[in-house]
Amino acid sequence: MICGYIAESDAEKIFSMPDRNNATLLRPQSAEAIIRTSALTRNFGTLVAVDRLDLEVFRGEVFGLLGRNGAGKSTLIKMLTTLLPPSAGTAQIAGFDIAAKAADVRRVIGYVPQALSADGDLTGYENLLVFARLYDVPPRERSARIQDALVLMGLADSAHRLVKEYSGGMIRRLEIAQSTLHWPRVLFLDEPTVGLDPVARRDVWGMIGQLRQRYGSTIVLTTHYLEEAAELCDRIGIMNKGRIVVIGTVAELEDKAGGGSTLDEAFAKYAGGTLEADLTVGTAYAATSLTRRAADRTR
């Protein structure tokens, strides 16, 4: 699996990919929660989008959030990234309270939203330069970090092309690069491969694995693809009606759902139904923007 390639020198800092045949999550002895929520709640009028949610995500872990449309995944991510204030409860990222220390939280996180965040009228390099400034990357380090990000994301040869000429997969890789220039301790990815074809999707998976390997970042992602969650995530939380109803490795979830169950069957049991149909695949900038807007409206 992609996330299993971790240098031995990093073994005490980051998690190993769990063995599908072993229901125990492998953790370093110094494991600590880098994300912690307590009774976190978000209401929209009478609608409870996130309901008294308690969660711990461990340092160096890749944690996946699964759930049907409307389960509360994106609302939870928006609270954790300080874009949406909680109605009640608390949450800390790297020790900083998301309400009282929002500016500090934003300094230690990266966020790749589902909505298009790259400017099509700028080149890839220019987009990265804008984000380097937004993230207060020291001026003397910007060029080197941008070049490194372009190489890591496989975009070095396309750095000076306009982003509106990029494919959907290239745009997504650029957006991941934009959000990691400041080397965040926690990276949030909201539907990182929505609308991508299978080849581009696997390219993005590889880049996510490399980010974790290189920086030891904790990664939290939402996805509609069970194969993606199984491939990338150490643990998975399944949301239903604003709550995380079950958490575990793939093997643990399958075991909890009943002997011989698949991840699809476990999801259906705990999420209250199967995942919605995939969205139309788009490749050009305009198609990518349209696909993501359509996906966002269904959540």
Backbone as CSV, one residue per row, in Angstrom:
resi,resn,N_x,N_y,N_z,CA_x,CA_y,CA_z,C_x,C_y,C_z
1,MET,0.843,-1.197,0.000,0.000,0.000,0.000,0.880,1.250,0.000
2,ILE,0.350,2.326,-0.530,1.139,3.507,-0.766,1.799,4.038,0.488
3,CYS,1.047,4.095,1.587,1.560,4.770,2.772,2.508,3.915,3.582
4,GLY,2.845,2.731,3.154,3.707,1.878,3.935,5.180,2.149,3.746
5,TYR,5.569,2.991,2.778,6.964,3.213,2.481,7.493,4.358,3.326
6,ILE,7.976,4.018,4.518,8.417,5.002,5.497,9.840,4.685,5.907
7,ALA,10.698,5.706,5.884,12.084,5.494,6.245,12.212,5.028,7.688
8,GLU,13.213,4.150,7.947,13.379,3.627,9.297,13.662,4.743,10.288
9,SER,14.358,5.798,9.832,14.686,6.896,10.735,13.454,7.645,11.212
10,ASP,12.345,7.490,10.472,11.103,8.164,10.844,10.162,7.259,11.623
11,ALA,10.614,6.060,11.955,9.712,5.069,12.534,9.106,5.522,13.841
12,GLU,9.829,6.351,14.620,9.302,6.787,15.904,8.413,8.014,15.764
13,LYS,8.367,8.570,14.560,7.611,9.794,14.379,6.273,9.571,13.684
14,ILE,6.223,8.593,12.774,5.022,8.428,11.982,4.547,6.995,11.990
15,PHE,3.305,6.816,11.627,2.679,5.517,11.708,3.022,4.666,10.511
16,SER,3.017,3.378,10.710,3.115,2.452,9.597,1.727,2.170,9.076
17,MET,1.661,1.759,7.810,0.363,1.389,7.246,-0.105,0.105,7.917
18,PRO,-1.339,0.033,8.397,-1.789,-1.152,9.104,-1.863,-2.371,8.199
19,ASP,-1.557,-3.519,8.759,-1.668,-4.787,8.055,-3.135,-5.159,7.967
20,ARG,-3.640,-5.395,6.744,-5.051,-5.732,6.586,-5.411,-7.012,7.333
21,ASN,-4.415,-7.862,7.641,-4.681,-9.106,8.354,-4.511,-8.968,9.861
22,ASN,-4.179,-7.754,10.298,-3.983,-7.513,11.720,-4.844,-6.324,12.107
23,ALA,-5.790,-6.527,12.978,-6.745,-5.467,13.313,-6.174,-4.424,14.257
24,THR,-4.920,-4.558,14.660,-4.311,-3.607,15.582,-3.576,-2.531,14.805
25,LEU,-3.903,-1.249,15.046,-3.217,-0.147,14.399,-1.820,-0.014,14.982
26,LEU,-0.818,-0.010,14.122,0.549,0.135,14.573,0.814,1.590,14.913
27,ARG,1.285,1.858,16.136,1.543,3.219,16.585,2.917,3.302,17.217
28,PRO,3.586,4.456,17.104,4.840,4.632,17.809,4.596,4.714,19.303
29,GLN,5.609,4.439,20.082,5.438,4.472,21.531,5.049,5.860,22.011
30,SER,5.484,6.893,21.262,5.211,8.265,21.678,3.948,8.820,21.032
31,ALA,3.023,7.932,20.625,1.813,8.377,19.940,1.075,9.417,20.755
32,GLU,0.629,10.461,20.070,-0.142,11.495,20.735,-1.202,12.006,19.774
33,ALA,-2.281,12.495,20.332,-3.353,13.044,19.510,-2.971,14.450,19.075
34,ILE,-2.940,14.687,17.773,-2.664,16.029,17.259,-3.967,16.764,16.971
35,ILE,-5.056,16.001,16.816,-6.400,16.561,16.695,-7.259,15.933,17.786
36,ARG,-7.948,16.768,18.522,-8.824,16.246,19.577,-10.082,17.108,19.627
37,THR,-11.244,16.475,19.536,-12.504,17.198,19.675,-13.281,16.650,20.864
38,SER,-14.082,17.514,21.455,-14.910,17.114,22.588,-16.300,17.726,22.411
39,ALA,-17.292,16.871,22.221,-18.689,17.294,22.059,-18.831,18.381,20.992
40,LEU,-18.024,18.318,19.945,-18.040,19.346,18.904,-19.370,19.289,18.151
41,THR,-20.000,20.452,18.031,-21.351,20.525,17.479,-21.470,21.710,16.536
42,ARG,-22.213,21.512,15.453,-22.547,22.628,14.566,-23.998,22.511,14.144
43,ASN,-24.746,23.580,14.431,-26.153,23.647,14.061,-26.354,24.684,12.966
44,PHE,-27.272,24.392,12.067,-27.758,25.373,11.100,-29.260,25.499,11.334
45,GLY,-29.629,26.462,12.167,-31.025,26.557,12.578,-31.383,25.324,13.388
46,THR,-32.394,24.588,12.958,-32.808,23.380,13.669,-32.059,22.126,13.195
47,LEU,-31.263,22.284,12.140,-30.504,21.151,11.608,-29.204,20.976,12.375
48,VAL,-28.987,19.790,12.899,-27.734,19.476,13.592,-26.816,18.772,12.586
49,ALA,-25.835,19.511,12.067,-24.958,18.957,11.037,-23.851,18.108,11.636
50,VAL,-23.302,18.536,12.765,-22.314,17.761,13.514,-22.804,17.706,14.951
51,ASP,-22.897,16.502,15.508,-23.631,16.291,16.749,-22.728,15.759,17.859
52,ARG,-22.250,16.644,18.727,-21.488,16.273,19.933,-20.389,15.247,19.609
53,LEU,-19.568,15.597,18.687,-18.581,14.659,18.140,-17.295,14.645,18.964
54,ASP,-16.896,13.454,19.388,-15.624,13.239,20.090,-14.698,12.463,19.151
55,LEU,-13.471,12.970,18.975,-12.547,12.346,18.023,-11.111,12.630,18.422
56,GLU,-10.249,11.638,18.248,-8.803,11.824,18.363,-8.147,11.290,17.093
57,VAL,-7.298,12.128,16.500,-6.478,11.718,15.359,-5.027,11.836,15.796
58,PHE,-4.253,10.792,15.535,-2.899,10.718,16.064,-1.852,11.295,15.108
59,ARG,-0.788,11.784,15.707,0.299,12.401,14.945,0.861,11.423,13.924
60,GLY,0.964,11.871,12.674,1.516,11.059,11.608,0.539,10.118,10.951
61,GLU,-0.686,10.089,11.422,-1.697,9.170,10.908,-2.349,9.711,9.638
62,VAL,-2.793,8.811,8.768,-3.702,9.171,7.685,-5.083,8.685,8.103
63,PHE,-5.974,9.628,8.336,-7.299,9.319,8.869,-8.344,9.671,7.826
64,GLY,-9.221,8.736,7.526,-10.249,8.951,6.520,-11.623,9.127,7.125
65,LEU,-12.367,10.069,6.588,-13.761,10.285,6.974,-14.658,9.839,5.833
66,LEU,-15.512,8.872,6.114,-16.459,8.380,5.124,-17.875,8.677,5.596
67,GLY,-18.761,8.804,4.647,-20.162,9.004,4.985,-20.947,9.385,3.748
68,ARG,-22.234,9.166,3.796,-23.091,9.556,2.687,-23.215,11.080,2.646
69,ASN,-23.725,11.595,1.547,-23.950,13.038,1.443,-24.831,13.511,2.594
70,GLY,-24.410,14.607,3.217,-25.166,15.156,4.329,-24.818,14.567,5.676
71,ALA,-23.812,13.680,5.732,-23.454,13.048,7.003,-22.738,13.999,7.947
72,GLY,-22.153,15.090,7.407,-21.467,16.062,8.259,-19.973,16.157,8.030
73,LYS,-19.455,15.450,7.039,-18.002,15.414,6.815,-17.426,16.795,6.515
74,SER,-17.992,17.460,5.531,-17.446,18.758,5.134,-17.645,19.805,6.222
75,THR,-18.758,19.737,6.929,-18.972,20.673,8.038,-17.915,20.474,9.119
76,LEU,-17.599,19.228,9.427,-16.554,18.944,10.402,-15.214,19.497,9.942
77,ILE,-14.865,19.265,8.675,-13.597,19.761,8.151,-13.551,21.283,8.206
78,LYS,-14.649,21.931,7.865,-14.669,23.394,7.877,-14.501,23.943,9.293
79,MET,-15.021,23.256,10.285,-14.784,23.693,11.662,-13.323,23.500,12.057
80,LEU,-12.770,22.353,11.713,-11.394,22.067,12.107,-10.384,22.971,11.405
81,THR,-10.756,23.500,10.247,-9.872,24.415,9.528,-10.205,25.876,9.812
82,THR,-11.033,26.134,10.796,-11.412,27.463,11.304,-12.275,28.254,10.327
83,LEU,-12.822,27.618,9.318,-13.677,28.322,8.362,-15.107,28.471,8.863
84,LEU,-15.460,27.688,9.869,-16.822,27.677,10.389,-16.739,27.528,11.904
85,PRO,-17.302,28.458,12.653,-17.231,28.342,14.112,-18.171,27.260,14.627
86,PRO,-17.767,26.540,15.669,-18.668,25.545,16.248,-19.807,26.198,16.998
87,SER,-20.933,25.518,17.052,-22.053,25.992,17.859,-21.856,25.646,19.330
88,ALA,-21.131,24.550,19.560,-20.851,24.115,20.928,-19.682,23.136,20.874
89,GLY,-19.121,22.850,22.053,-18.011,21.915,22.130,-16.682,22.570,21.787
90,THR,-15.622,21.770,21.822,-14.279,22.298,21.591,-13.501,21.377,20.661
91,ALA,-12.433,21.939,20.092,-11.495,21.158,19.296,-10.139,21.826,19.350
92,GLN,-9.091,21.012,19.383,-7.714,21.506,19.366,-6.954,20.848,18.226
93,ILE,-6.144,21.654,17.537,-5.234,21.168,16.517,-3.823,21.507,16.985
94,ALA,-3.001,20.500,17.182,-1.622,20.701,17.665,-1.603,21.545,18.931
95,GLY,-2.614,21.372,19.763,-2.675,22.077,21.035,-3.357,23.425,20.982
96,PHE,-3.743,23.902,19.797,-4.378,25.200,19.657,-5.888,25.040,19.508
97,ASP,-6.647,25.808,20.286,-8.094,25.762,20.216,-8.567,26.416,18.920
98,ILE,-9.482,25.753,18.200,-9.883,26.258,16.892,-10.646,27.576,16.977
99,ALA,-11.226,27.885,18.136,-11.958,29.143,18.303,-11.072,30.218,18.915
100,ALA,-10.409,29.896,20.011,-9.616,30.894,20.733,-8.273,31.172,20.075
101,LYS,-7.726,30.200,19.342,-6.401,30.343,18.725,-6.464,30.031,17.233
102,ALA,-7.462,30.587,16.564,-7.673,30.257,15.155,-6.474,30.602,14.286
103,ALA,-5.837,31.736,14.528,-4.676,32.142,13.720,-3.533,31.146,13.882
104,ASP,-3.339,30.654,15.104,-2.282,29.662,15.339,-2.613,28.343,14.648
105,VAL,-3.889,27.978,14.664,-4.309,26.754,13.968,-3.980,26.862,12.491
106,ARG,-4.314,28.010,11.884,-4.093,28.173,10.442,-2.614,28.115,10.066
107,ARG,-1.737,28.437,10.999,-0.297,28.377,10.720,0.224,26.947,10.651
108,VAL,-0.469,26.014,11.294,0.060,24.646,11.362,-0.723,23.662,10.501
109,ILE,-1.710,24.167,9.751,-2.492,23.270,8.903,-2.376,23.676,7.433
110,GLY,-2.652,22.721,6.564,-2.892,22.980,5.159,-4.275,22.463,4.830
111,TYR,-4.931,23.089,3.847,-6.298,22.704,3.521,-6.478,22.725,2.012
112,VAL,-6.853,21.586,1.468,-7.184,21.491,0.046,-8.689,21.282,-0.041
113,PRO,-9.441,22.336,-0.350,-10.906,22.205,-0.380,-11.371,21.466,-1.612
114,GLN,-12.617,21.052,-1.579,-13.183,20.421,-2.765,-13.340,21.438,-3.885
115,ALA,-13.711,22.671,-3.545,-13.860,23.718,-4.552,-12.507,24.060,-5.160
116,LEU,-12.517,24.475,-6.400,-11.295,24.817,-7.116,-10.597,25.990,-6.445
117,SER,-9.297,25.838,-6.141,-8.559,26.885,-5.442,-7.388,27.433,-6.245
118,ALA,-7.138,26.897,-7.425,-6.066,27.395,-8.284,-6.645,28.377,-9.296
119,ASP,-5.883,29.416,-9.608,-6.309,30.445,-10.559,-5.889,30.036,-11.967
120,GLY,-6.864,29.823,-12.839,-6.575,29.356,-14.182,-5.828,30.351,-15.044
121,ASP,-5.893,31.630,-14.691,-5.223,32.665,-15.482,-3.787,32.910,-15.040
122,LEU,-3.324,32.153,-14.051,-1.926,32.207,-13.620,-1.241,30.906,-13.983
123,THR,0.063,30.933,-14.048,0.812,29.698,-14.257,0.872,28.907,-12.959
124,GLY,1.307,27.671,-13.061,1.470,26.875,-11.857,2.437,27.530,-10.886
125,TYR,3.542,28.024,-11.401,4.540,28.675,-10.535,3.948,29.906,-9.863
126,GLU,3.196,30.718,-10.629,2.617,31.931,-10.059,1.604,31.605,-8.969
127,ASN,0.807,30.557,-9.164,-0.118,30.134,-8.110,0.633,29.770,-6.842
128,LEU,1.717,29.041,-6.984,2.499,28.638,-5.817,3.133,29.849,-5.140
129,LEU,3.565,30.816,-5.918,4.156,32.013,-5.333,3.126,32.779,-4.510
130,VAL,1.890,32.853,-5.005,0.825,33.516,-4.253,0.619,32.821,-2.909
131,PHE,0.561,31.499,-2.918,0.333,30.770,-1.674,1.539,30.837,-0.744
132,ALA,2.739,30.886,-1.294,3.929,31.032,-0.448,3.865,32.348,0.323
133,ARG,3.378,33.375,-0.329,3.224,34.660,0.356,2.109,34.610,1.394
134,LEU,0.992,33.978,1.021,-0.121,33.877,1.962,0.276,33.111,3.221
135,TYR,1.113,32.090,3.063,1.539,31.274,4.196,2.781,31.832,4.890
136,ASP,3.217,33.025,4.500,4.375,33.682,5.127,5.634,32.835,5.049
137,VAL,5.822,32.120,3.945,7.091,31.431,3.728,8.159,32.507,3.562
138,PRO,9.264,32.442,4.296,10.299,33.475,4.193,10.718,33.699,2.742
139,PRO,10.843,34.962,2.317,11.177,35.261,0.911,12.396,34.506,0.392
140,ARG,13.418,34.362,1.216,14.639,33.693,0.753,14.439,32.193,0.522
141,GLU,13.339,31.627,1.069,13.087,30.197,0.928,12.031,29.877,-0.136
142,ARG,11.348,30.899,-0.643,10.188,30.651,-1.504,10.556,29.906,-2.779
143,SER,11.565,30.370,-3.472,11.924,29.760,-4.753,12.271,28.286,-4.585
144,ALA,13.083,27.981,-3.576,13.505,26.592,-3.358,12.322,25.713,-2.988
145,ARG,11.429,26.216,-2.136,10.270,25.420,-1.731,9.318,25.194,-2.903
146,ILE,9.151,26.220,-3.729,8.274,26.075,-4.893,8.846,25.048,-5.861
147,GLN,10.138,25.145,-6.134,10.758,24.184,-7.044,10.656,22.763,-6.497
148,ASP,10.874,22.624,-5.199,10.784,21.309,-4.570,9.370,20.756,-4.671
149,ALA,8.373,21.615,-4.448,6.976,21.181,-4.533,6.608,20.782,-5.958
150,LEU,7.095,21.527,-6.932,6.814,21.206,-8.329,7.390,19.846,-8.712
151,VAL,8.600,19.580,-8.248,9.228,18.291,-8.544,8.468,17.167,-7.854
152,LEU,8.150,17.364,-6.576,7.456,16.333,-5.810,6.110,15.992,-6.434
153,MET,5.413,16.991,-6.950,4.089,16.788,-7.524,4.126,16.459,-9.012
154,GLY,5.323,16.321,-9.579,5.433,15.969,-10.988,4.986,17.061,-11.932
155,LEU,5.181,18.323,-11.521,4.718,19.461,-12.312,5.848,20.363,-12.773
156,ALA,7.088,19.953,-12.599,8.222,20.815,-12.938,8.202,21.237,-14.403
157,ASP,7.843,20.335,-15.289,7.846,20.646,-16.726,6.659,21.522,-17.135
158,SER,5.679,21.657,-16.253,4.478,22.446,-16.567,4.379,23.701,-15.713
159,ALA,5.437,24.043,-15.020,5.391,25.134,-14.051,4.987,26.464,-14.665
160,HIS,5.375,26.705,-15.907,5.135,28.015,-16.519,4.016,27.993,-17.563
161,ARG,3.201,26.948,-17.512,1.985,26.902,-18.317,0.820,27.462,-17.520
162,LEU,-0.149,28.065,-18.198,-1.341,28.535,-17.509,-2.113,27.336,-16.954
163,VAL,-2.645,27.501,-15.751,-3.326,26.395,-15.087,-4.595,25.993,-15.835
164,LYS,-5.199,26.916,-16.573,-6.395,26.557,-17.333,-6.084,25.577,-18.460
165,GLU,-4.798,25.349,-18.729,-4.388,24.351,-19.715,-4.073,23.006,-19.063
166,TYR,-4.133,22.935,-17.737,-3.819,21.707,-17.014,-4.981,20.720,-17.102
167,SER,-4.669,19.447,-16.929,-5.704,18.425,-16.749,-6.228,18.487,-15.317
168,GLY,-7.329,17.770,-15.062,-7.882,17.749,-13.708,-6.909,17.203,-12.689
169,GLY,-6.175,16.151,-13.058,-5.202,15.577,-12.136,-4.063,16.524,-11.831
170,MET,-3.596,17.253,-12.834,-2.524,18.233,-12.635,-2.983,19.361,-11.720
171,ILE,-4.230,19.800,-11.898,-4.758,20.859,-11.041,-4.795,20.408,-9.592
172,ARG,-5.234,19.164,-9.363,-5.326,18.684,-7.991,-3.938,18.587,-7.359
173,ARG,-2.960,18.124,-8.133,-1.601,18.041,-7.599,-1.050,19.429,-7.291
174,LEU,-1.382,20.398,-8.128,-0.955,21.772,-7.864,-1.584,22.288,-6.574
175,GLU,-2.871,22.004,-6.373,-3.555,22.473,-5.168,-2.961,21.846,-3.910
176,ILE,-2.573,20.589,-3.998,-1.908,19.958,-2.857,-0.566,20.638,-2.603
177,ALA,0.163,20.939,-3.672,1.443,21.639,-3.524,1.244,23.008,-2.878
178,GLN,0.195,23.732,-3.299,-0.079,25.052,-2.737,-0.259,24.996,-1.231
179,SER,-0.913,23.953,-0.760,-1.290,23.862,0.658,-0.226,23.220,1.531
180,THR,0.915,22.859,0.944,1.971,22.223,1.734,3.294,22.980,1.673
181,LEU,3.292,24.182,1.085,4.528,24.953,0.969,5.096,25.343,2.333
182,HIS,4.235,25.470,3.329,4.685,25.858,4.673,4.913,24.639,5.564
183,TRP,4.929,23.445,4.953,5.178,22.196,5.655,4.240,22.028,6.862
184,PRO,2.951,21.917,6.612,1.974,21.874,7.709,2.085,20.599,8.535
185,ARG,1.741,20.722,9.792,1.725,19.556,10.672,0.493,18.691,10.404
186,VAL,-0.587,19.337,9.953,-1.821,18.612,9.619,-2.298,19.091,8.253
187,LEU,-2.621,18.153,7.376,-3.128,18.480,6.051,-4.530,17.910,5.908
188,PHE,-5.495,18.780,5.585,-6.877,18.375,5.358,-7.147,18.330,3.855
189,LEU,-7.668,17.214,3.395,-7.994,17.023,1.983,-9.469,16.677,1.870
190,ASP,-10.249,17.565,1.270,-11.686,17.342,1.125,-11.951,16.807,-0.277
191,GLU,-12.253,15.521,-0.365,-12.500,14.849,-1.637,-11.358,15.108,-2.626
192,PRO,-10.142,14.649,-2.322,-8.975,15.016,-3.137,-8.993,14.510,-4.563
193,THR,-9.793,13.484,-4.870,-9.774,12.943,-6.226,-11.139,12.989,-6.907
194,VAL,-12.030,13.844,-6.428,-13.362,13.918,-7.016,-13.255,14.310,-8.491
195,GLY,-13.958,13.572,-9.348,-14.001,13.898,-10.755,-12.811,13.472,-11.572
196,LEU,-11.817,12.816,-10.952,-10.623,12.414,-11.690,-10.792,11.018,-12.267
197,ASP,-10.130,10.759,-13.379,-10.147,9.424,-13.947,-9.270,8.501,-13.106
198,PRO,-9.368,7.186,-13.264,-8.633,6.253,-12.400,-7.120,6.453,-12.397
199,VAL,-6.538,6.797,-13.544,-5.086,6.991,-13.594,-4.693,8.232,-12.805
200,ALA,-5.396,9.336,-13.026,-5.098,10.564,-12.290,-5.340,10.382,-10.797
201,ARG,-6.369,9.602,-10.448,-6.670,9.345,-9.039,-5.495,8.646,-8.361
202,ARG,-4.934,7.645,-9.026,-3.804,6.926,-8.436,-2.556,7.804,-8.377
203,ASP,-2.398,8.720,-9.322,-1.283,9.666,-9.249,-1.383,10.508,-7.982
204,VAL,-2.600,10.977,-7.679,-2.799,11.784,-6.474,-2.545,10.942,-5.229
205,TRP,-2.976,9.683,-5.235,-2.693,8.803,-4.099,-1.189,8.739,-3.835
206,GLY,-0.426,8.587,-4.909,1.015,8.502,-4.752,1.599,9.763,-4.155
207,MET,1.091,10.915,-4.567,1.590,12.181,-4.038,1.258,12.322,-2.550
208,ILE,0.068,11.873,-2.154,-0.308,11.939,-0.739,0.635,11.070,0.093
209,GLY,0.938,9.879,-0.410,1.873,9.010,0.296,3.251,9.636,0.423
210,GLN,3.708,10.308,-0.625,5.014,10.948,-0.580,5.048,12.102,0.407
211,LEU,3.957,12.858,0.497,3.893,13.953,1.460,4.021,13.439,2.887
212,ARG,3.315,12.387,3.165,3.389,11.814,4.507,4.792,11.299,4.806
213,GLN,5.376,10.649,3.826,6.703,10.080,4.010,7.748,11.170,4.213
214,ARG,7.644,12.246,3.434,8.664,13.283,3.487,8.544,14.162,4.722
215,TYR,7.335,14.596,5.047,7.152,15.584,6.107,6.595,15.015,7.400
216,GLY,6.123,13.772,7.390,5.524,13.212,8.594,4.228,13.894,8.971
217,SER,3.559,14.501,7.990,2.320,15.227,8.273,1.194,14.263,8.636
218,THR,0.336,14.722,9.517,-0.929,14.033,9.750,-1.875,14.438,8.632
219,ILE,-2.578,13.485,8.058,-3.463,13.765,6.930,-4.877,13.304,7.277
220,VAL,-5.818,14.204,7.109,-7.237,13.892,7.286,-7.912,14.113,5.947
221,LEU,-8.565,13.087,5.443,-9.210,13.225,4.133,-10.637,12.713,4.171
222,THR,-11.476,13.353,3.379,-12.815,12.845,3.126,-12.828,12.265,1.722
223,THR,-13.604,11.253,1.513,-13.657,10.638,0.201,-14.965,9.885,0.012
224,HIS,-15.389,9.768,-1.240,-16.534,8.937,-1.602,-16.085,7.604,-2.177
225,TYR,-14.774,7.394,-2.221,-14.240,6.185,-2.834,-13.711,5.244,-1.751
226,LEU,-14.379,4.109,-1.542,-13.947,3.170,-0.517,-12.573,2.602,-0.834
227,GLU,-12.282,2.363,-2.100,-10.960,1.872,-2.485,-9.876,2.869,-2.083
228,GLU,-10.165,4.147,-2.236,-9.214,5.192,-1.863,-8.958,5.182,-0.357
229,ALA,-10.010,5.080,0.417,-9.862,5.046,1.863,-9.057,3.828,2.304
230,ALA,-9.347,2.676,1.702,-8.629,1.452,2.061,-7.156,1.543,1.686
231,GLU,-6.866,2.201,0.576,-5.490,2.299,0.086,-4.653,3.265,0.916
232,LEU,-5.258,4.370,1.341,-4.482,5.451,1.943,-4.512,5.494,3.465
233,CYS,-5.601,5.056,4.067,-5.846,5.412,5.464,-5.416,4.349,6.466
234,ASP,-4.811,4.804,7.560,-4.509,3.932,8.687,-5.792,3.552,9.412
235,ARG,-6.627,4.556,9.649,-7.922,4.323,10.279,-8.987,5.079,9.505
236,ILE,-10.202,4.616,9.627,-11.342,5.219,8.953,-12.447,5.448,9.980
237,GLY,-13.066,6.622,9.919,-14.249,6.908,10.710,-15.439,7.054,9.788
238,ILE,-16.520,6.372,10.097,-17.730,6.450,9.271,-18.745,7.343,9.979
239,MET,-19.184,8.380,9.269,-20.133,9.338,9.831,-21.550,9.040,9.385
240,ASN,-22.482,9.296,10.294,-23.906,9.137,10.004,-24.669,10.116,10.890
241,LYS,-25.415,10.995,10.271,-26.235,11.977,10.993,-25.421,12.802,11.976
242,GLY,-24.257,13.263,11.514,-23.460,14.187,12.307,-22.558,13.567,13.345
243,ARG,-22.563,12.257,13.430,-21.704,11.582,14.408,-20.806,10.562,13.729
244,ILE,-19.634,10.324,14.315,-18.799,9.218,13.872,-19.261,7.992,14.646
245,VAL,-19.866,7.068,13.925,-20.511,5.934,14.586,-19.557,4.756,14.775
246,VAL,-18.470,4.712,14.034,-17.498,3.635,14.193,-16.158,4.100,13.650
247,ILE,-15.077,3.681,14.282,-13.713,4.005,13.860,-12.886,2.732,13.902
248,GLY,-12.010,2.564,12.939,-11.098,1.423,12.982,-10.291,1.298,11.708
249,THR,-9.389,0.334,11.690,-8.701,-0.020,10.464,-9.705,-0.703,9.539
250,VAL,-9.311,-0.921,8.307,-10.192,-1.633,7.384,-10.558,-2.989,7.962
251,ALA,-9.550,-3.714,8.477,-9.810,-5.041,9.040,-10.759,-4.967,10.230
252,GLU,-10.580,-3.963,11.074,-11.447,-3.812,12.242,-12.883,-3.517,11.824
253,LEU,-13.064,-2.647,10.848,-14.415,-2.302,10.392,-15.110,-3.510,9.785
254,GLU,-14.375,-4.257,8.985,-14.952,-5.455,8.385,-15.323,-6.476,9.446
255,ASP,-14.483,-6.602,10.475,-14.757,-7.551,11.550,-15.975,-7.118,12.371
256,LYS,-16.062,-5.814,12.660,-17.189,-5.311,13.447,-18.517,-5.472,12.710
257,ALA,-18.452,-5.403,11.392,-19.679,-5.524,10.600,-20.170,-6.956,10.505
258,GLY,-19.337,-7.910,10.900,-19.724,-9.316,10.845,-18.719,-10.126,10.070
259,GLY,-18.474,-11.321,10.514,-17.476,-12.172,9.886,-17.654,-12.263,8.379
260,GLY,-16.558,-12.041,7.654,-16.585,-12.131,6.201,-17.112,-10.903,5.495
261,SER,-17.426,-9.844,6.235,-17.941,-8.626,5.603,-16.838,-7.901,4.845
262,THR,-17.213,-7.189,3.793,-16.301,-6.331,3.060,-16.414,-4.910,3.598
263,LEU,-15.495,-4.044,3.170,-15.588,-2.647,3.579,-16.871,-2.018,3.049
264,ASP,-17.294,-2.385,1.844,-18.548,-1.874,1.299,-19.725,-2.235,2.201
265,GLU,-19.725,-3.465,2.694,-20.817,-3.913,3.561,-20.750,-3.232,4.921
266,ALA,-19.540,-3.020,5.416,-19.388,-2.301,6.679,-19.884,-0.871,6.545
267,PHE,-19.530,-0.254,5.424,-19.990,1.123,5.199,-21.511,1.173,5.158
268,ALA,-22.112,0.283,4.397,-23.571,0.281,4.274,-24.238,0.095,5.630
269,LYS,-23.649,-0.733,6.479,-24.233,-0.995,7.791,-24.183,0.237,8.686
270,TYR,-23.029,0.902,8.723,-22.851,1.989,9.686,-23.250,3.357,9.139
271,ALA,-23.186,3.521,7.813,-23.526,4.823,7.227,-25.003,4.935,6.885
272,GLY,-25.714,3.824,6.946,-27.134,3.857,6.656,-27.468,3.733,5.182
273,GLY,-26.548,3.175,4.409,-26.787,2.997,2.982,-25.481,3.003,2.222
274,THR,-25.560,2.751,0.930,-24.359,2.706,0.099,-23.960,4.109,-0.333
275,LEU,-22.728,4.217,-0.853,-22.260,5.493,-1.358,-23.012,5.884,-2.619
276,GLU,-23.137,7.215,-2.828,-23.802,7.724,-4.004,-22.964,7.449,-5.246
277,ALA,-23.606,7.539,-6.390,-22.917,7.293,-7.659,-21.780,8.277,-7.850
278,ASP,-20.736,7.829,-8.583,-19.589,8.673,-8.902,-20.033,9.852,-9.757
279,LEU,-19.221,10.907,-9.717,-19.499,12.095,-10.500,-18.838,12.014,-11.863
280,THR,-19.322,12.795,-12.784,-18.759,12.816,-14.116,-17.293,13.212,-14.072
281,VAL,-16.468,12.511,-14.822,-15.045,12.804,-14.866,-14.798,13.946,-15.832
282,GLY,-14.045,14.944,-15.381,-13.656,16.054,-16.241,-12.154,16.179,-16.290
283,THR,-11.618,16.685,-17.389,-10.175,16.772,-17.523,-9.683,18.201,-17.654
284,ALA,-10.423,19.076,-18.300,-9.962,20.436,-18.493,-10.324,21.293,-17.292
285,TYR,-9.752,22.514,-17.263,-9.961,23.414,-16.131,-11.440,23.714,-15.927
286,ALA,-12.136,24.085,-16.992,-13.555,24.426,-16.871,-14.380,23.227,-16.414
287,ALA,-14.074,22.049,-16.958,-14.809,20.848,-16.560,-14.524,20.503,-15.104
288,THR,-13.282,20.683,-14.684,-12.915,20.412,-13.296,-13.684,21.325,-12.349
289,SER,-13.745,22.611,-12.686,-14.474,23.558,-11.852,-15.945,23.195,-11.766
290,LEU,-16.556,22.849,-12.899,-17.979,22.487,-12.934,-18.245,21.236,-12.119
291,THR,-17.387,20.219,-12.265,-17.564,18.960,-11.555,-17.488,19.168,-10.050
292,ARG,-16.525,19.963,-9.613,-16.378,20.171,-8.172,-17.520,20.990,-7.596
293,ARG,-18.008,21.969,-8.345,-19.162,22.729,-7.852,-20.381,21.832,-7.724
294,ALA,-20.560,20.955,-8.704,-21.686,20.013,-8.650,-21.559,19.079,-7.470
295,ALA,-20.342,18.611,-7.196,-20.117,17.726,-6.066,-20.401,18.448,-4.753
296,ASP,-19.978,19.701,-4.664,-20.155,20.455,-3.427,-21.637,20.676,-3.132
297,ARG,-22.443,20.856,-4.164,-23.882,21.100,-3.951,-24.601,19.882,-3.412
298,THR,-24.013,18.691,-3.594,-24.673,17.472,-3.130,-24.332,17.134,-1.697
299,ARG,-23.468,17.918,-1.029,-22.967,17.533,0.276,-23.743,18.166,1.396
